Amino acid sequence: MIKYISVDDFIDHQIPHLQHLMQRLRILILNAHPRIREHLEINTPMFKVKQDVCYFGKVHPTKGLELCFLRGFQLSNEQGLLDAKGRRYIHGITLTDINDLKNKETAFLEVLNEALILDEINEKSVFTEMLQAARKKKST
């Protein structure tokens, strides 16, 4: 497995059509909030303001990229883009290429802005909330 040293390095190691998709997504995400920043965690590009908001999930040469939202379960999904794929908390948007993103860009930005609002109003990380919910369930 390749150990990436930065988000740029991660993107540079992808096939060309996914590089273009990731570069455009990255620009949209980084311009969505004045305090958003990117970092590499667990060899994965992540984007955060207070807590981690989203990350580049599964990457597949033909199926594209899944952008995952850590508070996906709390998002309205009025746009119909989010898919849980059997997961309880994390929901994602799968984009096949740059044209797919261009077609969904307005709806994508709505989902991203909703996720950023959730990040602003929640004091605890989604992982802390998941652990507390699991402990509460065990004790009852």
The first five atom37 places (N, CA, C, CB, O) and aatype in JSON, in Angstrom:
{
  "aatype": [12, 9, 11, 18, 9, 15, 19, 3, 3, 13, 9, 3, 8, 5, 9, 14, 8, 10, 5, 8, 10, 12, 5, 1, 10, 1, 9, 10, 9, 10, 2, 0, 8, 14, 1, 9, 1, 6, 8, 10, 6, 9, 2, 16, 14, 12, 13, 11, 19, 11, 5, 3, 19, 4, 18, 13, 7, 11, 19, 8, 14, 16, 11, 7, 10, 6, 10, 4, 13, 10, 1, 7, 13, 5, 10, 15, 2, 6, 5, 7, 10, 10, 3, 0, 11, 7, 1, 1, 18, 9, 8, 7, 9, 16, 10, 16, 3, 9, 2, 3, 10, 11, 2, 11, 6, 16, 0, 13, 10, 6, 19, 10, 2, 6, 0, 10, 9, 10, 3, 6, 9, 2, 6, 11, 15, 19, 13, 16, 6, 12, 10, 5, 0, 0, 1, 11, 11, 11, 15, 16],
  "atom_mask": [
    [1, 1, 1, 1, 1],
    [1, 1, 1, 1, 1],
    [1, 1, 1, 1, 1],
    [1, 1, 1, 1, 1],
    [1, 1, 1, 1, 1],
    [1, 1, 1, 1, 1],
    [1, 1, 1, 1, 1],
    [1, 1, 1, 1, 1],
    [1, 1, 1, 1, 1],
    [1, 1, 1, 1, 1],
    [1, 1, 1, 1, 1],
    [1, 1, 1, 1, 1],
    [1, 1, 1, 1, 1],
    [1, 1, 1, 1, 1],
    [1, 1, 1, 1, 1],
    [1, 1, 1, 1, 1],
    [1, 1, 1, 1, 1],
    [1, 1, 1, 1, 1],
    [1, 1, 1, 1, 1],
    [1, 1, 1, 1, 1],
    [1, 1, 1, 1, 1],
    [1, 1, 1, 1, 1],
    [1, 1, 1, 1, 1],
    [1, 1, 1, 1, 1],
    [1, 1, 1, 1, 1],
    [1, 1, 1, 1, 1],
    [1, 1, 1, 1, 1],
    [1, 1, 1, 1, 1],
    [1, 1, 1, 1, 1],
    [1, 1, 1, 1, 1],
    [1, 1, 1, 1, 1],
    [1, 1, 1, 1, 1],
    [1, 1, 1, 1, 1],
    [1, 1, 1, 1, 1],
    [1, 1, 1, 1, 1],
    [1, 1, 1, 1, 1],
    [1, 1, 1, 1, 1],
    [1, 1, 1, 1, 1],
    [1, 1, 1, 1, 1],
    [1, 1, 1, 1, 1],
    [1, 1, 1, 1, 1],
    [1, 1, 1, 1, 1],
    [1, 1, 1, 1, 1],
    [1, 1, 1, 1, 1],
    [1, 1, 1, 1, 1],
    [1, 1, 1, 1, 1],
    [1, 1, 1, 1, 1],
    [1, 1, 1, 1, 1],
    [1, 1, 1, 1, 1],
    [1, 1, 1, 1, 1],
    [1, 1, 1, 1, 1],
    [1, 1, 1, 1, 1],
    [1, 1, 1, 1, 1],
    [1, 1, 1, 1, 1],
    [1, 1, 1, 1, 1],
    [1, 1, 1, 1, 1],
    [1, 1, 1, 0, 1],
    [1, 1, 1, 1, 1],
    [1, 1, 1, 1, 1],
    [1, 1, 1, 1, 1],
    [1, 1, 1, 1, 1],
    [1, 1, 1, 1, 1],
    [1, 1, 1, 1, 1],
    [1, 1, 1, 0, 1],
    [1, 1, 1, 1, 1],
    [1, 1, 1, 1, 1],
    [1, 1, 1, 1, 1],
    [1, 1, 1, 1, 1],
    [1, 1, 1, 1, 1],
    [1, 1, 1, 1, 1],
    [1, 1, 1, 1, 1],
    [1, 1, 1, 0, 1],
    [1, 1, 1, 1, 1],
    [1, 1, 1, 1, 1],
    [1, 1, 1, 1, 1],
    [1, 1, 1, 1, 1],
    [1, 1, 1, 1, 1],
    [1, 1, 1, 1, 1],
    [1, 1, 1, 1, 1],
    [1, 1, 1, 0, 1],
    [1, 1, 1, 1, 1],
    [1, 1, 1, 1, 1],
    [1, 1, 1, 1, 1],
    [1, 1, 1, 1, 1],
    [1, 1, 1, 1, 1],
    [1, 1, 1, 0, 1],
    [1, 1, 1, 1, 1],
    [1, 1, 1, 1, 1],
    [1, 1, 1, 1, 1],
    [1, 1, 1, 1, 1],
    [1, 1, 1, 1, 1],
    [1, 1, 1, 0, 1],
    [1, 1, 1, 1, 1],
    [1, 1, 1, 1, 1],
    [1, 1, 1, 1, 1],
    [1, 1, 1, 1, 1],
    [1, 1, 1, 1, 1],
    [1, 1, 1, 1, 1],
    [1, 1, 1, 1, 1],
    [1, 1, 1, 1, 1],
    [1, 1, 1, 1, 1],
    [1, 1, 1, 1, 1],
    [1, 1, 1, 1, 1],
    [1, 1, 1, 1, 1],
    [1, 1, 1, 1, 1],
    [1, 1, 1, 1, 1],
    [1, 1, 1, 1, 1],
    [1, 1, 1, 1, 1],
    [1, 1, 1, 1, 1],
    [1, 1, 1, 1, 1],
    [1, 1, 1, 1, 1],
    [1, 1, 1, 1, 1],
    [1, 1, 1, 1, 1],
    [1, 1, 1, 1, 1],
    [1, 1, 1, 1, 1],
    [1, 1, 1, 1, 1],
    [1, 1, 1, 1, 1],
    [1, 1, 1, 1, 1],
    [1, 1, 1, 1, 1],
    [1, 1, 1, 1, 1],
    [1, 1, 1, 1, 1],
    [1, 1, 1, 1, 1],
    [1, 1, 1, 1, 1],
    [1, 1, 1, 1, 1],
    [1, 1, 1, 1, 1],
    [1, 1, 1, 1, 1],
    [1, 1, 1, 1, 1],
    [1, 1, 1, 1, 1],
    [1, 1, 1, 1, 1],
    [1, 1, 1, 1, 1],
    [1, 1, 1, 1, 1],
    [1, 1, 1, 1, 1],
    [1, 1, 1, 1, 1],
    [1, 1, 1, 1, 1],
    [1, 1, 1, 1, 1],
    [1, 1, 1, 1, 1],
    [1, 1, 1, 1, 1],
    [1, 1, 1, 1, 1],
    [1, 1, 1, 1, 1],
    [1, 1, 1, 1, 1]
  ],
  "atom_positions": [
    [[0.84, -1.18, 0.0], [0.0, 0.0, 0.0], [0.88, 1.25, 0.0], [-0.95, 0.0, 1.22], [1.88, 1.33, 0.72]],
    [[0.5, 2.2, -0.8], [1.24, 3.46, -0.89], [0.95, 4.31, 0.34], [0.89, 4.23, -2.19], [-0.21, 4.45, 0.74]],
    [[1.99, 4.87, 0.94], [1.84, 5.79, 2.06], [1.98, 7.2, 1.5], [2.89, 5.51, 3.21], [3.07, 7.62, 1.13]],
    [[0.86, 7.93, 1.44], [0.86, 9.27, 0.88], [1.42, 10.27, 1.89], [-0.56, 9.69, 0.44], [1.26, 10.1, 3.09]],
    [[2.08, 11.31, 1.38], [2.66, 12.31, 2.27], [1.83, 13.59, 2.35], [4.06, 12.65, 1.82], [2.04, 14.42, 3.23]],
    [[0.88, 13.74, 1.42], [0.04, 14.94, 1.41], [-1.2, 14.67, 0.56], [0.82, 16.18, 0.86], [-1.29, 13.64, -0.12]],
    [[-2.15, 15.59, 0.61], [-3.33, 15.47, -0.24], [-2.92, 15.56, -1.71], [-4.37, 16.59, 0.1], [-3.45, 14.83, -2.55]],
    [[-1.98, 16.43, -2.02], [-1.47, 16.53, -3.4], [-0.9, 15.19, -3.86], [-0.39, 17.63, -3.51], [-1.16, 14.75, -4.98]],
    [[-0.13, 14.55, -3.0], [0.47, 13.26, -3.33], [-0.62, 12.21, -3.58], [1.41, 12.79, -2.19], [-0.52, 11.42, -4.52]],
    [[-1.65, 12.21, -2.74], [-2.78, 11.28, -2.92], [-3.41, 11.48, -4.3], [-3.84, 11.49, -1.81], [-3.62, 10.51, -5.04]],
    [[-3.69, 12.72, -4.64], [-4.33, 13.03, -5.93], [-3.41, 12.67, -7.1], [-4.72, 14.52, -6.0], [-3.85, 12.12, -8.11]],
    [[-2.13, 12.97, -6.96], [-1.16, 12.69, -8.03], [-1.04, 11.2, -8.35], [0.2, 13.23, -7.65], [-0.66, 10.84, -9.46]],
    [[-1.36, 10.34, -7.39], [-1.27, 8.89, -7.6], [-2.53, 8.29, -8.22], [-0.98, 8.21, -6.28], [-2.59, 7.07, -8.4]],
    [[-3.52, 9.09, -8.55], [-4.75, 8.58, -9.14], [-4.65, 8.63, -10.67], [-5.98, 9.4, -8.65], [-3.79, 9.3, -11.23]],
    [[-5.55, 7.9, -11.33], [-5.58, 7.95, -12.79], [-6.12, 9.33, -13.22], [-6.47, 6.79, -13.38], [-6.85, 9.97, -12.47]],
    [[-5.75, 9.78, -14.43], [-6.03, 11.17, -14.84], [-7.47, 11.65, -14.66], [-5.66, 11.33, -16.25], [-7.67, 12.76, -14.17]],
    [[-8.48, 10.87, -15.05], [-9.85, 11.4, -14.94], [-10.27, 11.55, -13.48], [-10.84, 10.47, -15.68], [-11.09, 12.42, -13.17]],
    [[-9.72, 10.73, -12.59], [-10.02, 10.89, -11.16], [-9.22, 12.04, -10.56], [-9.72, 9.59, -10.4], [-9.68, 12.7, -9.62]],
    [[-8.03, 12.3, -11.08], [-7.26, 13.47, -10.64], [-8.05, 14.75, -10.91], [-5.89, 13.53, -11.35], [-8.14, 15.62, -10.04]],
    [[-8.61, 14.86, -12.1], [-9.4, 16.06, -12.46], [-10.61, 16.2, -11.54], [-9.86, 16.0, -13.93], [-10.92, 17.3, -11.08]],
    [[-11.29, 15.09, -11.29], [-12.46, 15.1, -10.4], [-12.06, 15.55, -9.0], [-13.12, 13.71, -10.36], [-12.71, 16.41, -8.41]],
    [[-11.0, 14.95, -8.46], [-10.56, 15.29, -7.1], [-10.09, 16.73, -7.0], [-9.44, 14.35, -6.66], [-10.37, 17.4, -6.0]],
    [[-9.39, 17.21, -8.01], [-8.92, 18.6, -7.99], [-10.1, 19.57, -7.97], [-8.02, 18.89, -9.2], [-10.07, 20.56, -7.24]],
    [[-11.13, 19.3, -8.76], [-12.31, 20.18, -8.79], [-13.07, 20.1, -7.47], [-13.24, 19.8, -9.97], [-13.48, 21.12, -6.93]],
    [[-13.26, 18.89, -6.95], [-13.94, 18.73, -5.66], [-13.18, 19.48, -4.56], [-14.06, 17.23, -5.29], [-13.78, 20.18, -3.74]],
    [[-11.89, 19.33, -4.57], [-11.05, 19.98, -3.57], [-11.23, 21.49, -3.61], [-9.57, 19.62, -3.81], [-11.36, 22.13, -2.56]],
    [[-11.25, 22.07, -4.8], [-11.45, 23.52, -4.94], [-12.82, 23.92, -4.39], [-11.33, 23.94, -6.42], [-12.93, 24.9, -3.65]],
    [[-13.86, 23.17, -4.76], [-15.21, 23.49, -4.28], [-15.28, 23.41, -2.76], [-16.24, 22.53, -4.9], [-15.86, 24.29, -2.12]],
    [[-14.69, 22.37, -2.2], [-14.74, 22.18, -0.75], [-13.96, 23.29, -0.04], [-14.17, 20.8, -0.36], [-14.46, 23.89, 0.91]],
    [[-12.74, 23.56, -0.49], [-11.9, 24.56, 0.18], [-12.45, 25.98, 0.05], [-10.5, 24.52, -0.38], [-12.13, 26.84, 0.87]],
    [[-13.26, 26.23, -0.96], [-13.88, 27.55, -1.13], [-15.24, 27.67, -0.45], [-14.03, 27.86, -2.6], [-15.84, 28.74, -0.45]],
    [[-15.72, 26.59, 0.14], [-17.06, 26.59, 0.73], [-17.12, 27.25, 2.1], [-17.55, 25.18, 0.84], [-18.2, 27.65, 2.54]],
    [[-15.99, 27.38, 2.77], [-15.98, 27.94, 4.12], [-14.62, 28.61, 4.34], [-16.25, 26.84, 5.22], [-13.59, 28.05, 3.96]],
    [[-14.6, 29.79, 4.95], [-13.32, 30.5, 5.11], [-12.31, 29.78, 6.0], [-13.58, 31.87, 5.67], [-11.11, 30.0, 5.87]],
    [[-12.78, 28.92, 6.91], [-11.87, 28.24, 7.83], [-11.65, 26.76, 7.5], [-12.39, 28.36, 9.24], [-11.0, 26.05, 8.27]],
    [[-12.17, 26.3, 6.39], [-12.0, 24.88, 6.07], [-10.55, 24.6, 5.71], [-12.95, 24.45, 4.92], [-9.9, 25.4, 5.04]],
    [[-10.08, 23.47, 6.15], [-8.71, 23.08, 5.81], [-8.68, 21.58, 5.52], [-7.73, 23.44, 6.96], [-9.56, 20.84, 5.93]],
    [[-7.66, 21.17, 4.82], [-7.52, 19.77, 4.46], [-6.36, 19.16, 5.23], [-7.31, 19.61, 2.94], [-5.42, 19.86, 5.63]],
    [[-6.43, 17.87, 5.43], [-5.33, 17.15, 6.05], [-5.42, 15.69, 5.62], [-5.35, 17.28, 7.61], [-6.46, 15.23, 5.15]],
    [[-4.34, 14.98, 5.8], [-4.29, 13.57, 5.46], [-4.35, 12.79, 6.77], [-3.01, 13.21, 4.64], [-3.49, 12.97, 7.64]],
    [[-5.34, 11.95, 6.91], [-5.47, 11.13, 8.11], [-5.81, 9.71, 7.67], [-6.57, 11.7, 9.08], [-6.69, 9.5, 6.84]],
    [[-5.11, 8.75, 8.24], [-5.28, 7.35, 7.87], [-5.12, 7.2, 6.35], [-6.67, 6.81, 8.34], [-5.86, 6.45, 5.71]],
    [[-4.15, 7.94, 5.79], [-3.84, 7.88, 4.36], [-5.01, 8.34, 3.48], [-3.45, 6.46, 3.98], [-5.1, 7.94, 2.32]],
    [[-5.88, 9.17, 4.03], [-7.09, 9.62, 3.34], [-7.22, 11.14, 3.43], [-8.35, 8.94, 3.94], [-7.07, 11.7, 4.52]],
    [[-7.48, 11.83, 2.31], [-7.73, 13.27, 2.37], [-9.03, 13.58, 3.12], [-7.79, 13.85, 0.95], [-10.09, 13.05, 2.78]],
    [[-8.92, 14.44, 4.13], [-10.07, 14.82, 4.94], [-10.16, 16.34, 4.96], [-9.95, 14.25, 6.39], [-9.16, 17.04, 4.79]],
    [[-11.39, 16.83, 5.16], [-11.66, 18.27, 5.17], [-12.4, 18.61, 6.45], [-12.48, 18.71, 3.91], [-13.38, 17.94, 6.81]],
    [[-11.94, 19.66, 7.15], [-12.54, 20.0, 8.44], [-12.59, 21.5, 8.66], [-11.77, 19.34, 9.56], [-11.82, 22.27, 8.09]],
    [[-13.54, 21.89, 9.52], [-13.59, 23.23, 10.06], [-13.33, 23.06, 11.56], [-14.98, 23.97, 9.77], [-12.21, 23.29, 12.02]],
    [[-14.34, 22.67, 12.32], [-14.15, 22.33, 13.74], [-13.8, 20.85, 13.87], [-15.42, 22.66, 14.56], [-12.84, 20.48, 14.54]],
    [[-14.59, 20.02, 13.22], [-14.4, 18.57, 13.19], [-14.27, 18.15, 11.73], [-15.6, 17.81, 13.9], [-14.5, 18.95, 10.83]],
    [[-13.92, 16.9, 11.51], [-13.89, 16.4, 10.14], [-15.31, 16.41, 9.59], [-13.28, 14.96, 10.08], [-16.24, 15.92, 10.23]],
    [[-15.46, 16.97, 8.39], [-16.77, 17.11, 7.74], [-16.94, 16.05, 6.65], [-16.93, 18.52, 7.14], [-17.96, 15.38, 6.59]],
    [[-15.92, 15.91, 5.8], [-16.01, 14.96, 4.69], [-14.62, 14.48, 4.32], [-16.71, 15.59, 3.47], [-13.61, 15.05, 4.72]],
    [[-14.59, 13.42, 3.53], [-13.32, 12.87, 3.1], [-13.49, 12.13, 1.78], [-12.74, 11.92, 4.16], [-14.6, 11.74, 1.41]],
    [[-12.38, 11.95, 1.07], [-12.38, 11.15, -0.14], [-12.45, 9.69, 0.29], [-11.11, 11.43, -1.04], [-11.51, 9.16, 0.89]],
    [[-13.56, 9.04, -0.02], [-13.75, 7.65, 0.37], [-13.23, 6.71, -0.69], [0.0, 0.0, 0.0], [-12.1, 6.86, -1.18]],
    [[-14.05, 5.74, -1.04], [-13.62, 4.73, -2.02], [-13.3, 5.36, -3.37], [-14.7, 3.66, -2.18], [-14.03, 6.21, -3.87]],
    [[-12.19, 4.9, -3.93], [-11.76, 5.35, -5.26], [-11.74, 4.11, -6.16], [-10.35, 6.05, -5.21], [-11.09, 3.12, -5.84]],
    [[-12.46, 4.18, -7.28], [-12.52, 3.06, -8.22], [-12.31, 3.59, -9.63], [-13.89, 2.3, -8.1], [-12.89, 4.62, -9.99]],
    [[-11.49, 2.91, -10.44], [-11.18, 3.42, -11.79], [-12.4, 3.68, -12.68], [-10.29, 2.46, -12.48], [-12.39, 4.63, -13.46]],
    [[-13.44, 2.85, -12.57], [-14.61, 3.05, -13.44], [-15.82, 3.6, -12.69], [-14.99, 1.75, -14.1], [-16.64, 4.31, -13.27]],
    [[-15.95, 3.28, -11.4], [-17.1, 3.75, -10.63], [-16.89, 5.16, -10.09], [-17.38, 2.8, -9.47], [-17.86, 5.83, -9.72]],
    [[-15.64, 5.61, -10.03], [-15.37, 6.97, -9.6], [-14.95, 7.08, -8.15], [0.0, 0.0, 0.0], [-14.29, 6.2, -7.61]],
    [[-15.33, 8.18, -7.53], [-14.94, 8.53, -6.18], [-16.19, 8.73, -5.33], [-14.07, 9.81, -6.16], [-17.17, 9.33, -5.77]],
    [[-16.14, 8.21, -4.11], [-17.21, 8.5, -3.16], [-16.69, 9.54, -2.18], [-17.68, 7.19, -2.41], [-15.69, 9.32, -1.49]],
    [[-17.37, 10.68, -2.12], [-17.07, 11.7, -1.13], [-17.99, 11.41, 0.05], [-17.27, 13.17, -1.69], [-19.21, 11.47, -0.07]],
    [[-17.39, 11.1, 1.2], [-18.16, 10.67, 2.37], [-18.32, 11.8, 3.37], [-17.48, 9.46, 3.04], [-17.4, 12.58, 3.61]],
    [[-19.51, 11.88, 3.95], [-19.83, 12.89, 4.96], [-20.0, 12.19, 6.31], [-21.12, 13.68, 4.58], [-20.81, 11.27, 6.45]],
    [[-19.23, 12.63, 7.3], [-19.25, 11.97, 8.59], [-20.57, 12.14, 9.33], [-18.14, 12.5, 9.44], [-20.94, 11.27, 10.12]],
    [[-21.27, 13.21, 9.08], [-22.6, 13.39, 9.67], [-23.68, 13.16, 8.61], [-22.74, 14.81, 10.27], [-24.74, 13.79, 8.65]],
    [[-23.42, 12.27, 7.7], [-24.36, 11.98, 6.62], [-25.74, 11.6, 7.1], [0.0, 0.0, 0.0], [-26.74, 11.94, 6.47]],
    [[-25.8, 10.88, 8.21], [-27.08, 10.45, 8.76], [-27.93, 11.62, 9.23], [-26.86, 9.48, 9.9], [-29.14, 11.48, 9.39]],
    [[-27.31, 12.77, 9.47], [-28.05, 13.95, 9.93], [-28.4, 14.9, 8.78], [-27.23, 14.68, 10.97], [-29.13, 15.87, 8.99]],
    [[-27.9, 14.63, 7.6], [-28.19, 15.5, 6.45], [-29.56, 15.18, 5.88], [-27.11, 15.34, 5.36], [-30.01, 14.03, 5.92]],
    [[-30.23, 16.19, 5.35], [-31.61, 16.02, 4.86], [-31.7, 15.16, 3.6], [-32.23, 17.38, 4.58], [-32.69, 14.45, 3.41]],
    [[-30.7, 15.2, 2.77], [-30.67, 14.5, 1.47], [-31.85, 14.89, 0.58], [-30.68, 12.99, 1.7], [-32.35, 14.06, -0.18]],
    [[-32.28, 16.13, 0.67], [-33.34, 16.63, -0.2], [-32.93, 16.55, -1.67], [-33.71, 18.07, 0.16], [-33.78, 16.48, -2.56]],
    [[-31.64, 16.56, -1.92], [-31.12, 16.52, -3.29], [-31.09, 15.1, -3.85], [-29.72, 17.13, -3.33], [-30.98, 14.91, -5.06]],
    [[-31.19, 14.1, -2.98], [-31.17, 12.71, -3.4], [-29.81, 12.19, -3.82], [0.0, 0.0, 0.0], [-29.72, 11.17, -4.51]],
    [[-28.75, 12.85, -3.41], [-27.4, 12.43, -3.81], [-26.75, 11.46, -2.84], [-26.53, 13.64, -3.95], [-25.89, 10.67, -3.23]],
    [[-27.14, 11.51, -1.58], [-26.47, 10.72, -0.55], [-26.92, 9.27, -0.55], [-26.7, 11.33, 0.82], [-28.1, 8.96, -0.76]],
    [[-25.96, 8.38, -0.32], [-26.24, 6.95, -0.24], [-25.54, 6.4, 0.99], [-25.78, 6.2, -1.55], [-24.33, 6.6, 1.16]],
    [[-26.28, 5.71, 1.86], [-25.71, 5.16, 3.08], [-24.89, 3.89, 2.8], [-26.81, 4.85, 4.08], [-23.94, 3.61, 3.52]],
    [[-25.25, 3.14, 1.78], [-24.58, 1.88, 1.43], [-24.47, 0.96, 2.65], [-23.17, 2.16, 0.87], [-23.44, 0.33, 2.87]],
    [[-25.55, 0.91, 3.41], [-25.59, 0.02, 4.57], [-24.91, 0.57, 5.81], [0.0, 0.0, 0.0], [-24.87, -0.11, 6.84]],
    [[-24.37, 1.77, 5.74], [-23.69, 2.35, 6.9], [-24.68, 3.14, 7.73], [-22.51, 3.25, 6.45], [-25.64, 3.71, 7.2]],
    [[-24.45, 3.17, 8.99], [-25.37, 3.86, 9.9], [-25.14, 5.37, 9.94], [-25.23, 3.29, 11.29], [-26.1, 6.14, 9.92]],
    [[-23.9, 5.79, 9.99], [-23.6, 7.2, 10.2], [-23.09, 7.9, 8.94], [-22.59, 7.34, 11.29], [-23.57, 8.97, 8.58]],
    [[-22.13, 7.3, 8.29], [-21.49, 7.93, 7.14], [-22.31, 7.68, 5.88], [-20.05, 7.42, 6.96], [-22.64, 6.53, 5.57]],
    [[-22.63, 8.74, 5.17], [-23.31, 8.64, 3.87], [-22.44, 9.37, 2.85], [-24.77, 9.26, 3.93], [-21.72, 10.31, 3.19]],
    [[-22.5, 8.92, 1.61], [-21.62, 9.5, 0.61], [-22.29, 9.82, -0.7], [0.0, 0.0, 0.0], [-23.41, 9.39, -0.98]],
    [[-21.58, 10.58, -1.5], [-21.99, 10.93, -2.86], [-20.94, 10.32, -3.79], [-22.12, 12.5, -3.06], [-19.75, 10.63, -3.68]],
    [[-21.38, 9.47, -4.7], [-20.46, 8.88, -5.67], [-20.51, 9.68, -6.96], [-20.81, 7.39, -5.93], [-21.57, 9.93, -7.53]],
    [[-19.34, 10.07, -7.41], [-19.19, 10.85, -8.64], [-18.27, 10.08, -9.58], [-18.63, 12.29, -8.35], [-17.17, 9.69, -9.19]],
    [[-18.71, 9.87, -10.81], [-17.94, 9.05, -11.74], [-16.8, 9.8, -12.42], [-18.85, 8.48, -12.79], [-15.73, 9.24, -12.67]],
    [[-17.03, 11.08, -12.71], [-16.01, 11.87, -13.4], [-16.35, 13.35, -13.28], [-15.89, 11.45, -14.9], [-17.33, 13.72, -12.63]],
    [[-15.55, 14.19, -13.9], [-15.73, 15.63, -13.81], [-17.07, 16.08, -14.39], [-14.59, 16.35, -14.53], [-17.68, 17.02, -13.87]],
    [[-17.54, 15.42, -15.44], [-18.84, 15.78, -16.03], [-19.98, 15.45, -15.08], [-19.04, 15.05, -17.36], [-20.96, 16.2, -15.0]],
    [[-19.87, 14.34, -14.38], [-20.88, 13.98, -13.39], [-20.93, 15.04, -12.29], [-20.57, 12.58, -12.78], [-22.01, 15.45, -11.87]],
    [[-19.77, 15.5, -11.84], [-19.72, 16.56, -10.84], [-20.34, 17.85, -11.37], [-18.26, 16.82, -10.4], [-21.1, 18.51, -10.67]],
    [[-20.02, 18.21, -12.6], [-20.59, 19.44, -13.18], [-22.11, 19.38, -13.22], [-20.03, 19.68, -14.59], [-22.78, 20.38, -12.96]],
    [[-22.65, 18.21, -13.54], [-24.11, 18.04, -13.59], [-24.75, 18.12, -12.21], [-24.45, 16.72, -14.24], [-25.92, 18.5, -12.09]],
    [[-24.0, 17.76, -11.18], [-24.54, 17.71, -9.81], [-23.99, 18.81, -8.92], [-24.25, 16.35, -9.19], [-24.24, 18.81, -7.71]],
    [[-23.23, 19.74, -9.48], [-22.5, 20.71, -8.68], [-23.38, 21.53, -7.74], [-21.74, 21.63, -9.57], [-23.04, 21.69, -6.57]],
    [[-24.48, 22.04, -8.22], [-25.36, 22.86, -7.37], [-25.91, 22.03, -6.21], [-26.53, 23.44, -8.2], [-25.88, 22.48, -5.07]],
    [[-26.39, 20.84, -6.51], [-26.92, 19.96, -5.46], [-25.8, 19.54, -4.5], [-27.58, 18.71, -6.09], [-26.02, 19.48, -3.29]],
    [[-24.62, 19.26, -5.03], [-23.48, 18.9, -4.19], [-23.15, 20.02, -3.22], [-22.26, 18.58, -5.06], [-22.93, 19.77, -2.03]],
    [[-23.12, 21.26, -3.7], [-22.8, 22.4, -2.84], [-23.85, 22.59, -1.75], [-22.68, 23.67, -3.66], [-23.52, 23.01, -0.64]],
    [[-25.11, 22.28, -2.05], [-26.16, 22.34, -1.03], [-25.88, 21.33, 0.08], [-27.55, 22.09, -1.65], [-25.99, 21.65, 1.26]],
    [[-25.52, 20.11, -0.3], [-25.2, 19.07, 0.69], [-23.98, 19.49, 1.51], [-24.93, 17.7, -0.01], [-24.0, 19.39, 2.73]],
    [[-22.95, 19.96, 0.84], [-21.73, 20.4, 1.53], [-22.02, 21.53, 2.51], [-20.68, 20.84, 0.51], [-21.54, 21.5, 3.64]],
    [[-22.8, 22.52, 2.1], [-23.13, 23.63, 3.0], [-23.94, 23.17, 4.2], [-23.89, 24.71, 2.25], [-23.75, 23.67, 5.3]],
    [[-24.85, 22.23, 3.98], [-25.61, 21.68, 5.1], [-24.67, 20.96, 6.07], [-26.72, 20.71, 4.59], [-24.82, 21.08, 7.29]],
    [[-23.72, 20.21, 5.55], [-22.74, 19.51, 6.39], [-21.89, 20.51, 7.18], [-21.84, 18.6, 5.53], [-21.56, 20.26, 8.34]],
    [[-21.53, 21.61, 6.56], [-20.74, 22.64, 7.24], [-21.54, 23.31, 8.35], [-20.25, 23.69, 6.23], [-20.99, 23.64, 9.4]],
    [[-22.82, 23.52, 8.12], [-23.69, 24.09, 9.17], [-23.76, 23.13, 10.35], [-25.11, 24.37, 8.62], [-23.67, 23.56, 11.51]],
    [[-23.93, 21.84, 10.08], [-23.96, 20.84, 11.16], [-22.66, 20.87, 11.95], [-24.21, 19.43, 10.59], [-22.67, 20.74, 13.18]],
    [[-21.55, 21.02, 11.26], [-20.26, 21.09, 11.94], [-20.19, 22.31, 12.86], [-19.11, 21.13, 10.92], [-19.65, 22.23, 13.96]],
    [[-20.74, 23.42, 12.41], [-20.73, 24.65, 13.21], [-21.55, 24.52, 14.49], [-21.25, 25.82, 12.39], [-21.16, 25.03, 15.54]],
    [[-22.69, 23.83, 14.41], [-23.6, 23.8, 15.56], [-23.35, 22.63, 16.51], [-25.02, 23.73, 15.08], [-23.89, 22.62, 17.62]],
    [[-22.55, 21.65, 16.11], [-22.27, 20.5, 16.97], [-20.92, 20.68, 17.65], [-22.29, 19.19, 16.17], [-19.91, 20.93, 16.99]],
    [[-20.92, 20.54, 18.96], [-19.69, 20.7, 19.73], [-18.84, 19.44, 19.72], [-20.02, 21.09, 21.16], [-17.61, 19.52, 19.75]],
    [[-19.48, 18.28, 19.68], [-18.75, 17.01, 19.74], [-18.56, 16.45, 18.34], [-19.5, 16.0, 20.62], [-19.35, 16.71, 17.43]],
    [[-17.5, 15.68, 18.19], [-17.28, 15.01, 16.92], [-18.31, 13.89, 16.77], [-15.83, 14.45, 16.81], [-18.84, 13.39, 17.77]],
    [[-18.57, 13.51, 15.55], [-19.53, 12.44, 15.3], [-19.04, 11.14, 15.92], [-19.76, 12.26, 13.78], [-19.86, 10.32, 16.34]],
    [[-17.73, 10.92, 16.0], [-17.2, 9.7, 16.6], [-17.48, 9.66, 18.09], [-15.7, 9.58, 16.33], [-17.8, 8.6, 18.64]],
    [[-17.35, 10.8, 18.77], [-17.69, 10.87, 20.19], [-19.16, 10.54, 20.39], [-17.36, 12.27, 20.76], [-19.51, 9.8, 21.31]],
    [[-20.01, 11.09, 19.54], [-21.45, 10.81, 19.64], [-21.75, 9.34, 19.4], [-22.22, 11.67, 18.65], [-22.61, 8.77, 20.06]],
    [[-21.05, 8.71, 18.45], [-21.26, 7.29, 18.18], [-20.87, 6.44, 19.38], [-20.46, 6.86, 16.94], [-21.59, 5.51, 19.75]],
    [[-19.72, 6.76, 20.0], [-19.27, 6.01, 21.17], [-20.24, 6.17, 22.33], [-17.88, 6.47, 21.58], [-20.55, 5.2, 23.02]],
    [[-20.71, 7.39, 22.56], [-21.66, 7.63, 23.65], [-22.97, 6.89, 23.41], [-21.92, 9.12, 23.8], [-23.54, 6.34, 24.35]],
    [[-23.44, 6.87, 22.17], [-24.68, 6.16, 21.84], [-24.51, 4.66, 22.07], [-25.09, 6.43, 20.39], [-25.42, 4.0, 22.57]],
    [[-23.35, 4.12, 21.71], [-23.09, 2.69, 21.9], [-23.03, 2.34, 23.38], [-21.78, 2.27, 21.2], [-23.56, 1.31, 23.8]],
    [[-22.38, 3.18, 24.17], [-22.3, 2.94, 25.62], [-23.68, 3.03, 26.27], [-21.35, 3.95, 26.29], [-24.02, 2.23, 27.14]],
    [[-24.46, 3.99, 25.83], [-25.81, 4.17, 26.36], [-26.66, 2.94, 26.05], [-26.47, 5.44, 25.79], [-27.42, 2.46, 26.89]],
    [[-26.53, 2.43, 24.84], [-27.29, 1.26, 24.41], [-26.89, 0.03, 25.23], [-27.08, 0.99, 22.9], [-27.74, -0.78, 25.59]],
    [[-25.58, -0.11, 25.52], [-25.09, -1.25, 26.31], [-25.63, -1.22, 27.74], [-23.57, -1.25, 26.34], [-25.95, -2.26, 28.31]],
    [[-25.73, -0.02, 28.3], [-26.13, 0.11, 29.7], [-27.64, -0.04, 29.91], [-25.69, 1.44, 30.23], [-28.09, -0.16, 31.05]],
    [[-28.42, -0.04, 28.84], [-29.88, -0.18, 29.01], [-30.34, -1.59, 28.78], [-30.61, 0.74, 28.07], [-31.53, -1.87, 28.89]]
  ]
}
